[in-house]
């Protein structure tokens, strides 16, 4: 009896299953694709292709109601719309596997409600407007590279919306116009206003190097992407973290060239963390913006530098003169060692921990000095002295990535280098300095702590992360549910439901385990902060700070941006302790992010 019951239930399941397939195929509200093959994977791929063809017909009809351009242009436009749709959204198409109708073959059905297509394009419109607004906010704050990136991503995503030519927007100072036209003009205007100037030059035996500065209305452009021709080939794109970079030309080219041509890379293709944007950048092609081509005269009125860099220290008044002399001598010799790549000679200038940091730094993208006058500040942190902002360039062979960063050297009272850190950007330092309710010592301690934190992720220092987090630290991570799981960094995405963001609480052990795996998978990690807000809670026993800060994370296989909150104890600045870490991809509906105000003491 038990066997009969089981068989009956099995037959009932098959009947319901086949009915479900027939219903899906016959209902007009669904688009459906079928695939039949010897393996389930092959059948699934065929089903997705068939579904894509159905979507193509449906989208074509939508576009035909709006488009009146010539046939070739029209076909290319709706084809791109469909391709970006399929790449970004077909992973959520529902799936039915039929194991019996075509034995020994598999039949797979993939289907999606027609309404879902309309919903996707509505979401895409919303994303375009969000990017446009983020570009405006970045422009207002003088964050020009962020503005360019957001404006262009909105511009690239726009034509993947069937009725994009009917979309209007009010542009400040220009009035209301088509979004497409307005974004094109905005990009040309802001990129055209980025100015470049030469700071210095040095002629070597084979190459001439030019130190250049990029500014927008007199302010350094942090994070701008550039490439140039060295007379033979186009160089890889390089990111100038603090608005400065070095261009290197063979002497024969430099001697015969009256100008240098730079190309501003406004696509930020490798930085695209949004899947729709990434697909749009891959599928769509545009003419190069003429404003992105910068011609820089190479006149003779350039400051020529001697063969050896000149190092000048602006010392902290608390730094003894003898120690200052030691620091000066050490850095003079160390910079020569770095330039000559003779790293074994450097050991005597470091403590054991400092030399470990040095080796990690040198391994981090074939570190090289940017040649020019070095004027560095020094400030005291407890018993140590931090020498700030040695400009260095990094080059990663596997990914072809290049960027510049300022590096700090932390000296102890014996004149030995204890630590090396990546400096915060000039804008972030200004943001910390203008915070009210903090004395100068506290601002220096917070700056130093955030640079240690940034460096630990960039140099993939798991031991520091392990030590700095309290054993019972609260770690909260917000995950965008729509993102492709294969690109995940800040969380475990998967199919978590219909909410836009899911918040996951993790233990220190879980977080460190996941972070270690991420470190192993990446050739490099680069982090930039901006727009911080500081709070503190102090009593006789504790000195607890909270920082809310915008974080831009970029690595060899992933990029994202969001908002970081850290609660940390600096009672002993040499042994900081993080008790809360929260990361969220976007602000809450009321415009807030997690902060010190959310915790009771």
TIRO-469990 format. One record per residue (C-alpha): z, x, y. Coordinates in pm, whole numbers, plus 50000, padded with zeros to 5 digits. Layout:
<nodes>
<node pz="Z" px="X" py="Y"/>
...
</nodes>
This chain:
<nodes>
<node pz="50000" px="50000" py="50000"/>
<node pz="50085" px="50286" py="50231"/>
<node pz="49742" px="50445" py="50164"/>
<node pz="49559" px="50118" py="50237"/>
<node pz="49750" px="50080" py="50561"/>
<node pz="49656" px="50429" py="50674"/>
<node pz="49287" px="50373" py="50591"/>
<node pz="49288" px="50041" py="50773"/>
<node pz="49438" px="50201" py="51081"/>
<node pz="49180" px="50482" py="51062"/>
<node pz="48892" px="50229" py="51046"/>
<node pz="49043" px="50040" py="51337"/>
<node pz="49060" px="50360" py="51541"/>
<node pz="48692" px="50432" py="51464"/>
<node pz="48596" px="50079" py="51568"/>
<node pz="48787" px="50107" py="51895"/>
<node pz="48643" px="50452" py="51955"/>
<node pz="48281" px="50337" py="51910"/>
<node pz="48348" px="50031" py="52123"/>
<node pz="48480" px="50260" py="52397"/>
<node pz="48161" px="50469" py="52386"/>
<node pz="47938" px="50159" py="52401"/>
<node pz="48140" px="50017" py="52689"/>
<node pz="48116" px="50339" py="52886"/>
<node pz="47740" px="50358" py="52828"/>
<node pz="47680" px="49998" py="52933"/>
<node pz="47907" px="49969" py="53236"/>
<node pz="47723" px="50012" py="53565"/>
<node pz="48025" px="50157" py="53742"/>
<node pz="48005" px="50474" py="53529"/>
<node pz="47761" px="50763" py="53517"/>
<node pz="47744" px="50892" py="53162"/>
<node pz="47604" px="51200" py="52989"/>
<node pz="47562" px="51254" py="52614"/>
<node pz="47525" px="51566" py="52405"/>
<node pz="47468" px="51610" py="52030"/>
<node pz="47491" px="51951" py="51866"/>
<node pz="47626" px="52139" py="51566"/>
<node pz="47935" px="52256" py="51756"/>
<node pz="48162" px="52062" py="51986"/>
<node pz="48123" px="52324" py="52263"/>
<node pz="47740" px="52300" py="52256"/>
<node pz="47757" px="51920" py="52255"/>
<node pz="47997" px="51925" py="52548"/>
<node pz="47767" px="52155" py="52749"/>
<node pz="47471" px="51925" py="52682"/>
<node pz="47678" px="51623" py="52785"/>
<node pz="47770" px="51788" py="53115"/>
<node pz="47406" px="51877" py="53180"/>
<node pz="47302" px="51518" py="53109"/>
<node pz="47578" px="51388" py="53336"/>
<node pz="47462" px="51624" py="53607"/>
<node pz="47110" px="51479" py="53585"/>
<node pz="47255" px="51131" py="53630"/>
<node pz="47456" px="51245" py="53930"/>
<node pz="47141" px="51409" py="54067"/>
<node pz="46955" px="51077" py="54061"/>
<node pz="47250" px="50896" py="54221"/>
<node pz="47297" px="51155" py="54497"/>
<node pz="46920" px="51169" py="54557"/>
<node pz="46921" px="50796" py="54627"/>
<node pz="47212" px="50840" py="54871"/>
<node pz="47038" px="51126" py="55051"/>
<node pz="46707" px="50936" py="55065"/>
<node pz="46874" px="50669" py="55275"/>
<node pz="46950" px="50929" py="55542"/>
<node pz="46702" px="51217" py="55513"/>
<node pz="46359" px="51192" py="55675"/>
<node pz="46261" px="51561" py="55660"/>
<node pz="45962" px="51699" py="55475"/>
<node pz="45972" px="51668" py="55099"/>
<node pz="46039" px="52036" py="55020"/>
<node pz="46332" px="52062" py="55259"/>
<node pz="46469" px="51730" py="55139"/>
<node pz="46456" px="51829" py="54771"/>
<node pz="46628" px="52159" py="54839"/>
<node pz="46904" px="51987" py="55037"/>
<node pz="46993" px="51726" py="54776"/>
<node pz="46961" px="51983" py="54499"/>
<node pz="47223" px="52198" py="54673"/>
<node pz="47446" px="51894" py="54722"/>
<node pz="47431" px="51819" py="54349"/>
<node pz="47486" px="52181" py="54243"/>
<node pz="47795" px="52219" py="54458"/>
<node pz="47922" px="51886" py="54334"/>
<node pz="47877" px="51982" py="53970"/>
<node pz="48026" px="52328" py="54003"/>
<node pz="48332" px="52205" py="54187"/>
<node pz="48406" px="51867" py="54036"/>
<node pz="48261" px="51815" py="53689"/>
<node pz="48567" px="51969" py="53527"/>
<node pz="48748" px="51638" py="53586"/>
<node pz="48480" px="51429" py="53409"/>
<node pz="48643" px="51236" py="53125"/>
<node pz="48547" px="51321" py="52769"/>
<node pz="48506" px="51140" py="52436"/>
<node pz="48431" px="51326" py="52113"/>
<node pz="48257" px="51130" py="51831"/>
<node pz="48311" px="51312" py="51500"/>
<node pz="48144" px="51061" py="51270"/>
<node pz="47829" px="50899" py="51407"/>
<node pz="47605" px="51205" py="51371"/>
<node pz="47766" px="51408" py="51092"/>
<node pz="47755" px="51704" py="51051"/>
<node pz="47683" px="51717" py="51424"/>
<node pz="47919" px="51637" py="51709"/>
<node pz="47852" px="51382" py="51980"/>
<node pz="48031" px="51431" py="52312"/>
<node pz="48031" px="51177" py="52593"/>
<node pz="48113" px="51289" py="52948"/>
<node pz="48152" px="51018" py="53209"/>
<node pz="48269" px="50970" py="53564"/>
<node pz="48307" px="50658" py="53781"/>
<node pz="48030" px="50627" py="54041"/>
<node pz="48302" px="50566" py="54295"/>
<node pz="48429" px="50917" py="54223"/>
<node pz="48111" px="51063" py="54374"/>
<node pz="48176" px="50878" py="54699"/>
<node pz="48538" px="50993" py="54687"/>
<node pz="48430" px="51355" py="54643"/>
<node pz="48213" px="51344" py="54953"/>
<node pz="48490" px="51173" py="55150"/>
<node pz="48725" px="51453" py="55044"/>
<node pz="48462" px="51706" py="55144"/>
<node pz="48426" px="51550" py="55490"/>
<node pz="48801" px="51572" py="55530"/>
<node pz="48792" px="51937" py="55420"/>
<node pz="48523" px="52018" py="55677"/>
<node pz="48729" px="51863" py="55954"/>
<node pz="49041" px="52046" py="55838"/>
<node pz="48859" px="52381" py="55841"/>
<node pz="48716" px="52306" py="56183"/>
<node pz="49061" px="52223" py="56319"/>
<node pz="49211" px="52536" py="56160"/>
<node pz="48937" px="52735" py="56334"/>
<node pz="49031" px="52580" py="56667"/>
<node pz="49401" px="52656" py="56617"/>
<node pz="49324" px="53016" py="56520"/>
<node pz="49098" px="53056" py="56824"/>
<node pz="49372" px="52923" py="57055"/>
<node pz="49614" px="53183" py="56916"/>
<node pz="49363" px="53468" py="56955"/>
<node pz="49325" px="53506" py="56575"/>
<node pz="48951" px="53550" py="56604"/>
<node pz="48874" px="53663" py="56248"/>
<node pz="49057" px="53358" py="56110"/>
<node pz="48866" px="53137" py="56352"/>
<node pz="48530" px="53282" py="56245"/>
<node pz="48616" px="53243" py="55877"/>
<node pz="48724" px="52879" py="55909"/>
<node pz="48434" px="52781" py="56134"/>
<node pz="48178" px="52934" py="55899"/>
<node pz="48328" px="52781" py="55587"/>
<node pz="48313" px="52440" py="55757"/>
<node pz="47953" px="52515" py="55858"/>
<node pz="47858" px="52615" py="55501"/>
<node pz="48029" px="52316" py="55341"/>
<node pz="47880" px="52063" py="55582"/>
<node pz="47524" px="52036" py="55437"/>
<node pz="47666" px="51957" py="55093"/>
<node pz="47760" px="51613" py="55233"/>
<node pz="47466" px="51368" py="55206"/>
<node pz="47516" px="51207" py="55550"/>
<node pz="47627" px="51520" py="55735"/>
<node pz="47370" px="51466" py="56012"/>
<node pz="47552" px="51151" py="56118"/>
<node pz="47886" px="51332" py="56167"/>
<node pz="48001" px="51400" py="56524"/>
<node pz="48296" px="51591" py="56669"/>
<node pz="48444" px="51654" py="57014"/>
<node pz="48432" px="52027" py="57090"/>
<node pz="48666" px="52138" py="57367"/>
<node pz="48463" px="52230" py="57676"/>
<node pz="48137" px="52112" py="57521"/>
<node pz="48192" px="51743" py="57460"/>
<node pz="48091" px="51534" py="57161"/>
<node pz="47792" px="51641" py="56954"/>
<node pz="47671" px="51672" py="56594"/>
<node pz="47921" px="51874" py="56393"/>
<node pz="47645" px="52096" py="56252"/>
<node pz="47506" px="52185" py="56594"/>
<node pz="47851" px="52226" py="56744"/>
<node pz="47969" px="52461" py="56469"/>
<node pz="47652" px="52669" py="56491"/>
<node pz="47701" px="52710" py="56867"/>
<node pz="48074" px="52778" py="56828"/>
<node pz="48012" px="53057" py="56575"/>
<node pz="47749" px="53217" py="56796"/>
<node pz="47976" px="53198" py="57100"/>
<node pz="48289" px="53344" py="56943"/>
<node pz="48110" px="53619" py="56745"/>
<node pz="47907" px="53707" py="57054"/>
<node pz="48228" px="53751" py="57252"/>
<node pz="48364" px="54015" py="57011"/>
<node pz="48314" px="54351" py="57186"/>
<node pz="48304" px="54696" py="57033"/>
<node pz="48374" px="55029" py="57199"/>
<node pz="48398" px="55390" py="57087"/>
<node pz="48735" px="55558" py="57110"/>
<node pz="48653" px="55904" py="56980"/>
<node pz="48415" px="56107" py="56768"/>
<node pz="48438" px="56410" py="56544"/>
<node pz="48147" px="56616" py="56412"/>
<node pz="48202" px="56785" py="56078"/>
<node pz="47979" px="57013" py="55875"/>
<node pz="47784" px="56723" py="55720"/>
<node pz="47898" px="56404" py="55890"/>
<node pz="47986" px="56267" py="56231"/>
<node pz="48269" px="56014" py="56243"/>
<node pz="48317" px="55756" py="56516"/>
<node pz="48645" px="55573" py="56569"/>
<node pz="48563" px="55224" py="56699"/>
<node pz="48763" px="54938" py="56841"/>
<node pz="48687" px="54565" py="56811"/>
<node pz="48839" px="54330" py="57065"/>
<node pz="48807" px="53971" py="57182"/>
<node pz="48898" px="53914" py="57546"/>
<node pz="49081" px="54246" py="57540"/>
<node pz="49287" px="54171" py="57226"/>
<node pz="49229" px="54366" py="56897"/>
<node pz="49047" px="54159" py="56634"/>
<node pz="49259" px="54178" py="56320"/>
<node pz="49083" px="54124" py="55989"/>
<node pz="48721" px="54136" py="56107"/>
<node pz="48466" px="54221" py="55835"/>
<node pz="48183" px="54466" py="55910"/>
<node pz="47915" px="54677" py="55751"/>
<node pz="47651" px="54913" py="55887"/>
<node pz="47357" px="55130" py="55786"/>
<node pz="47422" px="55503" py="55754"/>
<node pz="47050" px="55578" py="55780"/>
<node pz="46992" px="55555" py="55406"/>
<node pz="47173" px="55253" py="55271"/>
<node pz="47382" px="54960" py="55389"/>
<node pz="47750" px="55034" py="55348"/>
<node pz="47986" px="54793" py="55168"/>
<node pz="48174" px="54550" py="55389"/>
<node pz="48499" px="54687" py="55530"/>
<node pz="48789" px="54493" py="55678"/>
<node pz="48952" px="54630" py="55994"/>
<node pz="49312" px="54520" py="55968"/>
<node pz="49417" px="54611" py="56322"/>
<node pz="49087" px="54596" py="56504"/>
<node pz="48995" px="54960" py="56445"/>
<node pz="48774" px="55140" py="56196"/>
<node pz="48575" px="55455" py="56134"/>
<node pz="48195" px="55469" py="56104"/>
<node pz="48056" px="55775" py="55930"/>
<node pz="47696" px="55892" py="55979"/>
<node pz="47516" px="56198" py="55837"/>
<node pz="47473" px="56456" py="56112"/>
<node pz="47095" px="56430" py="56099"/>
<node pz="47118" px="56055" py="56158"/>
<node pz="47383" px="56089" py="56431"/>
<node pz="47181" px="56354" py="56616"/>
<node pz="46868" px="56137" py="56628"/>
<node pz="47034" px="55799" py="56690"/>
<node pz="47093" px="55660" py="57036"/>
<node pz="47267" px="55347" py="56905"/>
<node pz="47475" px="55234" py="56610"/>
<node pz="47406" px="54893" py="56456"/>
<node pz="47704" px="54701" py="56318"/>
<node pz="47680" px="54372" py="56132"/>
<node pz="47969" px="54125" py="56153"/>
<node pz="48016" px="53964" py="55812"/>
<node pz="48121" px="53611" py="55905"/>
<node pz="48085" px="53453" py="55558"/>
<node pz="48409" px="53591" py="55405"/>
<node pz="48244" px="53512" py="55072"/>
<node pz="48483" px="53717" py="54858"/>
<node pz="48781" px="53564" py="55036"/>
<node pz="48689" px="53203" py="54952"/>
<node pz="48984" px="53050" py="54769"/>
<node pz="48867" px="52687" py="54804"/>
<node pz="48643" px="52601" py="54510"/>
<node pz="48412" px="52371" py="54707"/>
<node pz="48368" px="52638" py="54974"/>
<node pz="48303" px="52905" py="54714"/>
<node pz="48032" px="52690" py="54554"/>
<node pz="47875" px="52610" py="54892"/>
<node pz="47859" px="52979" py="54985"/>
<node pz="47694" px="53056" py="54652"/>
<node pz="47437" px="52776" py="54671"/>
<node pz="47346" px="52758" py="55039"/>
<node pz="47152" px="53014" py="55242"/>
<node pz="47119" px="53045" py="55620"/>
<node pz="46945" px="53266" py="55869"/>
<node pz="47164" px="53547" py="55998"/>
<node pz="47332" px="53464" py="56328"/>
<node pz="47176" px="53694" py="56591"/>
<node pz="47515" px="53733" py="56762"/>
<node pz="47648" px="53906" py="56448"/>
<node pz="47427" px="54211" py="56508"/>
<node pz="47602" px="54454" py="56742"/>
<node pz="47420" px="54746" py="56903"/>
<node pz="47659" px="55018" py="57023"/>
<node pz="47526" px="55304" py="57238"/>
<node pz="47604" px="55652" py="57105"/>
<node pz="47610" px="55833" py="57437"/>
<node pz="47745" px="56180" py="57510"/>
<node pz="48041" px="56047" py="57707"/>
<node pz="48253" px="56017" py="57395"/>
<node pz="48585" px="56192" py="57367"/>
<node pz="48537" px="56479" py="57121"/>
<node pz="48832" px="56561" py="56898"/>
<node pz="48928" px="56903" py="56766"/>
<node pz="48893" px="56979" py="56396"/>
<node pz="49264" px="56910" py="56346"/>
<node pz="49424" px="56576" py="56430"/>
<node pz="49674" px="56572" py="56711"/>
<node pz="50005" px="56409" py="56622"/>
<node pz="50241" px="56279" py="56888"/>
<node pz="50576" px="56114" py="56814"/>
<node pz="50734" px="55867" py="57052"/>
<node pz="51088" px="55924" py="56933"/>
<node pz="51380" px="55684" py="56911"/>
<node pz="51660" px="55807" py="57143"/>
<node pz="51892" px="55799" py="56842"/>
<node pz="51676" px="56052" py="56657"/>
<node pz="51823" px="56405" py="56694"/>
<node pz="51582" px="56657" py="56841"/>
<node pz="51610" px="56884" py="56536"/>
<node pz="51522" px="56596" py="56303"/>
<node pz="51235" px="56496" py="56528"/>
<node pz="51096" px="56850" py="56502"/>
<node pz="51127" px="56838" py="56122"/>
<node pz="50950" px="56501" py="56108"/>
<node pz="50674" px="56629" py="56335"/>
<node pz="50617" px="56940" py="56122"/>
<node pz="50629" px="56744" py="55796"/>
<node pz="50373" px="56490" py="55910"/>
<node pz="50142" px="56756" py="56055"/>
<node pz="50134" px="56932" py="55719"/>
<node pz="50130" px="56614" py="55509"/>
<node pz="49832" px="56468" py="55693"/>
<node pz="49638" px="56788" py="55630"/>
<node pz="49728" px="56762" py="55260"/>
<node pz="49603" px="56404" py="55246"/>
<node pz="49283" px="56499" py="55426"/>
<node pz="49219" px="56786" py="55184"/>
<node pz="49322" px="56577" py="54878"/>
<node pz="49557" px="56857" py="54772"/>
<node pz="49837" px="56620" py="54676"/>
<node pz="50041" px="56857" py="54459"/>
<node pz="50154" px="57042" py="54770"/>
<node pz="50314" px="56726" py="54908"/>
<node pz="50610" px="56701" py="54667"/>
<node pz="50850" px="56913" py="54876"/>
<node pz="50840" px="56662" py="55163"/>
<node pz="50967" px="56369" py="54956"/>
<node pz="51264" px="56245" py="54765"/>
<node pz="51183" px="56146" py="54405"/>
<node pz="51146" px="55781" py="54503"/>
<node pz="50943" px="55869" py="54810"/>
<node pz="50702" px="56081" py="54606"/>
<node pz="50655" px="55792" py="54362"/>
<node pz="50559" px="55573" py="54661"/>
<node pz="50324" px="55845" py="54785"/>
<node pz="50141" px="55863" py="54453"/>
<node pz="50107" px="55485" py="54445"/>
<node pz="49969" px="55489" py="54798"/>
<node pz="49712" px="55760" py="54718"/>
<node pz="49609" px="55571" py="54404"/>
<node pz="49577" px="55251" py="54609"/>
<node pz="49208" px="55263" py="54689"/>
<node pz="49152" px="55638" py="54732"/>
<node pz="49356" px="55650" py="55052"/>
<node pz="49204" px="55846" py="55340"/>
<node pz="49313" px="55915" py="55695"/>
<node pz="49121" px="55768" py="55984"/>
<node pz="49060" px="56071" py="56205"/>
<node pz="49174" px="56053" py="56565"/>
<node pz="49473" px="56115" py="56791"/>
<node pz="49787" px="55989" py="56621"/>
<node pz="50053" px="55847" py="56851"/>
<node pz="50333" px="55696" py="56647"/>
<node pz="50660" px="55534" py="56729"/>
<node pz="50986" px="55613" py="56555"/>
<node pz="51278" px="55375" py="56517"/>
<node pz="51613" px="55395" py="56343"/>
<node pz="51714" px="55169" py="56052"/>
<node pz="52073" px="55235" py="55945"/>
<node pz="52063" px="55605" py="55849"/>
<node pz="51685" px="55628" py="55820"/>
<node pz="51402" px="55677" py="56070"/>
<node pz="51071" px="55492" py="56034"/>
<node pz="50757" px="55663" py="56165"/>
<node pz="50513" px="55382" py="56227"/>
<node pz="50143" px="55318" py="56207"/>
<node pz="49948" px="55604" py="56053"/>
<node pz="49597" px="55449" py="56024"/>
<node pz="49441" px="55487" py="55679"/>
<node pz="49129" px="55359" py="55503"/>
<node pz="49117" px="55237" py="55143"/>
<node pz="48817" px="55215" py="54911"/>
<node pz="48816" px="55033" py="54574"/>
<node pz="48536" px="55143" py="54344"/>
<node pz="48527" px="54852" py="54097"/>
<node pz="48515" px="54570" py="54350"/>
<node pz="48342" px="54764" py="54630"/>
<node pz="48616" px="54647" py="54867"/>
<node pz="48713" px="54854" py="55171"/>
<node pz="48974" px="54794" py="55438"/>
<node pz="49204" px="54969" py="55680"/>
<node pz="49583" px="54950" py="55701"/>
<node pz="49854" px="55117" py="55907"/>
<node pz="50110" px="55305" py="55697"/>
<node pz="50476" px="55384" py="55776"/>
<node pz="50681" px="55683" py="55655"/>
<node pz="51058" px="55635" py="55618"/>
<node pz="51259" px="55958" py="55664"/>
<node pz="51622" px="56013" py="55570"/>
<node pz="51862" px="56225" py="55776"/>
<node pz="51763" px="56537" py="55582"/>
<node pz="51403" px="56501" py="55696"/>
<node pz="51275" px="56392" py="55354"/>
<node pz="51044" px="56091" py="55311"/>
<node pz="51229" px="55823" py="55114"/>
<node pz="50978" px="55538" py="55130"/>
<node pz="50624" px="55453" py="55236"/>
<node pz="50540" px="55103" py="55357"/>
<node pz="50241" px="54911" py="55487"/>
<node pz="50297" px="54810" py="55849"/>
<node pz="50291" px="54452" py="55971"/>
<node pz="50003" px="54373" py="56203"/>
<node pz="50048" px="54412" py="56578"/>
<node pz="50040" px="54034" py="56626"/>
<node pz="50309" px="53980" py="56361"/>
<node pz="50529" px="54248" py="56520"/>
<node pz="50492" px="54072" py="56856"/>
<node pz="50584" px="53743" py="56691"/>
<node pz="50908" px="53896" py="56555"/>
<node pz="50991" px="54067" py="56885"/>
<node pz="50969" px="53744" py="57086"/>
<node pz="51214" px="53556" py="56860"/>
<node pz="51525" px="53448" py="57049"/>
<node pz="51883" px="53476" py="56925"/>
<node pz="51839" px="53815" py="56757"/>
<node pz="51940" px="54156" py="56884"/>
<node pz="51703" px="54453" py="56867"/>
<node pz="51873" px="54604" py="56561"/>
<node pz="51828" px="54280" py="56367"/>
<node pz="51461" px="54254" py="56464"/>
<node pz="51404" px="54610" py="56340"/>
<node pz="51587" px="54537" py="56015"/>
<node pz="51383" px="54218" py="55957"/>
<node pz="51059" px="54403" py="56035"/>
<node pz="51150" px="54678" py="55790"/>
<node pz="51245" px="54425" py="55521"/>
<node pz="50916" px="54233" py="55556"/>
<node pz="50721" px="54560" py="55535"/>
<node pz="50908" px="54653" py="55217"/>
<node pz="50830" px="54307" py="55078"/>
<node pz="50460" px="54329" py="55168"/>
<node pz="50432" px="54679" py="55023"/>
<node pz="50593" px="54585" py="54692"/>
<node pz="50315" px="54332" py="54628"/>
<node pz="50033" px="54552" py="54759"/>
<node pz="50143" px="54851" py="54548"/>
<node pz="50236" px="54622" py="54256"/>
<node pz="50593" px="54753" py="54248"/>
<node pz="50757" px="54525" py="53990"/>
<node pz="51082" px="54725" py="53995"/>
<node pz="51137" px="54657" py="54367"/>
<node pz="51063" px="54287" py="54322"/>
<node pz="51309" px="54275" py="54033"/>
<node pz="51581" px="54446" py="54236"/>
<node pz="51531" px="54251" py="54559"/>
<node pz="51556" px="53903" py="54403"/>
<node pz="51906" px="53778" py="54327"/>
<node pz="51959" px="53689" py="53961"/>
<node pz="52011" px="53323" py="54053"/>
<node pz="51736" px="53317" py="54319"/>
<node pz="51570" px="52982" py="54384"/>
<node pz="51192" px="53023" py="54353"/>
<node pz="50966" px="52730" py="54446"/>
<node pz="50587" px="52739" py="54426"/>
<node pz="50352" px="52471" py="54555"/>
<node pz="50026" px="52438" py="54362"/>
<node pz="49704" px="52273" py="54479"/>
<node pz="49617" px="52056" py="54180"/>
<node pz="49244" px="52053" py="54253"/>
<node pz="49194" px="52429" py="54226"/>
<node pz="49019" px="52588" py="53931"/>
<node pz="49294" px="52718" py="53697"/>
<node pz="49102" px="53039" py="53627"/>
<node pz="49155" px="53145" py="53988"/>
<node pz="49525" px="53067" py="54003"/>
<node pz="49769" px="53312" py="54163"/>
<node pz="50063" px="53125" py="54308"/>
<node pz="50117" px="52885" py="54023"/>
<node pz="50035" px="52718" py="53697"/>
<node pz="49776" px="52465" py="53805"/>
<node pz="49611" px="52277" py="53517"/>
<node pz="49577" px="51902" py="53518"/>
<node pz="49912" px="51812" py="53673"/>
<node pz="49827" px="51465" py="53799"/>
<node pz="49679" px="51297" py="54104"/>
<node pz="49904" px="51441" py="54372"/>
<node pz="49750" px="51701" py="54599"/>
<node pz="50035" px="51951" py="54560"/>
<node pz="50285" px="51996" py="54280"/>
<node pz="50602" px="52196" py="54338"/>
<node pz="50730" px="52406" py="54051"/>
<node pz="51076" px="52562" py="54032"/>
<node pz="51090" px="52891" py="53846"/>
<node pz="51364" px="53123" py="53734"/>
<node pz="51362" px="53488" py="53839"/>
<node pz="51268" px="53588" py="53485"/>
<node pz="50977" px="53342" py="53471"/>
<node pz="50849" px="53449" py="53812"/>
<node pz="50867" px="53821" py="53734"/>
<node pz="50691" px="53773" py="53401"/>
<node pz="50403" px="53589" py="53564"/>
<node pz="50388" px="53831" py="53856"/>
<node pz="50368" px="54133" py="53624"/>
<node pz="50067" px="53979" py="53448"/>
<node pz="49902" px="53915" py="53784"/>
<node pz="49959" px="54278" py="53886"/>
<node pz="49790" px="54397" py="53567"/>
<node pz="49481" px="54184" py="53631"/>
<node pz="49407" px="54298" py="53987"/>
<node pz="49246" px="54613" py="54118"/>
<node pz="49413" px="54558" py="54455"/>
<node pz="49630" px="54312" py="54648"/>
<node pz="49627" px="54284" py="55026"/>
<node pz="49869" px="54065" py="55222"/>
<node pz="49880" px="53973" py="55590"/>
<node pz="50140" px="53771" py="55776"/>
<node pz="50126" px="53577" py="56103"/>
<node pz="50310" px="53317" py="56314"/>
<node pz="50666" px="53368" py="56199"/>
<node pz="50977" px="53170" py="56289"/>
<node pz="51323" px="53323" py="56234"/>
<node pz="51662" px="53164" py="56182"/>
<node pz="51996" px="53313" py="56081"/>
<node pz="52329" px="53213" py="55934"/>
<node pz="52609" px="53463" py="55983"/>
<node pz="52980" px="53475" py="55903"/>
<node pz="53230" px="53751" py="55832"/>
<node pz="53103" px="53805" py="55479"/>
<node pz="52730" px="53747" py="55501"/>
<node pz="52429" px="53802" py="55725"/>
<node pz="52168" px="53557" py="55598"/>
<node pz="51825" px="53523" py="55756"/>
<node pz="51543" px="53280" py="55698"/>
<node pz="51180" px="53354" py="55785"/>
<node pz="50896" px="53103" py="55780"/>
<node pz="50566" px="53288" py="55798"/>
<node pz="50198" px="53223" py="55743"/>
<node pz="50069" px="53435" py="55453"/>
<node pz="49711" px="53536" py="55378"/>
<node pz="49679" px="53679" py="55027"/>
<node pz="49363" px="53859" py="54921"/>
<node pz="49299" px="54040" py="54592"/>
<node pz="49015" px="54166" py="54376"/>
<node pz="48978" px="53831" py="54198"/>
<node pz="49152" px="53571" py="54412"/>
<node pz="49240" px="53476" py="54768"/>
<node pz="49457" px="53205" py="54919"/>
<node pz="49656" px="53122" py="55227"/>
<node pz="49972" px="52924" py="55274"/>
<node pz="50325" px="52931" py="55409"/>
<node pz="50601" px="53156" py="55281"/>
<node pz="50974" px="53101" py="55331"/>
<node pz="51225" px="53370" py="55241"/>
<node pz="51603" px="53345" py="55266"/>
<node pz="51747" px="53694" py="55245"/>
<node pz="52074" px="53877" py="55298"/>
<node pz="52071" px="54195" py="55507"/>
<node pz="52443" px="54269" py="55507"/>
<node pz="52334" px="54603" py="55363"/>
<node pz="51977" px="54657" py="55497"/>
<node pz="51922" px="54933" py="55242"/>
<node pz="51988" px="54683" py="54963"/>
<node pz="51831" px="54354" py="55078"/>
<node pz="51870" px="54051" py="54857"/>
<node pz="51635" px="53748" py="54841"/>
<node pz="51812" px="53427" py="54743"/>
<node pz="51529" px="53176" py="54808"/>
<node pz="51152" px="53218" py="54798"/>
<node pz="50927" px="52920" py="54863"/>
<node pz="50549" px="52922" py="54889"/>
<node pz="50338" px="52617" py="54974"/>
<node pz="49961" px="52594" py="55026"/>
<node pz="49990" px="52360" py="55323"/>
<node pz="50251" px="52207" py="55550"/>
<node pz="50423" px="51880" py="55468"/>
<node pz="50291" px="51557" py="55619"/>
<node pz="50526" px="51592" py="55918"/>
<node pz="50397" px="51944" py="55991"/>
<node pz="50705" px="52124" py="55857"/>
<node pz="50755" px="52381" py="55582"/>
<node pz="51059" px="52471" py="55373"/>
<node pz="51314" px="52651" py="55589"/>
<node pz="51676" px="52747" py="55640"/>
<node pz="51745" px="52396" py="55766"/>
<node pz="51689" px="52262" py="55414"/>
<node pz="51992" px="52443" py="55271"/>
<node pz="52365" px="52389" py="55310"/>
<node pz="52608" px="52679" py="55335"/>
</nodes>
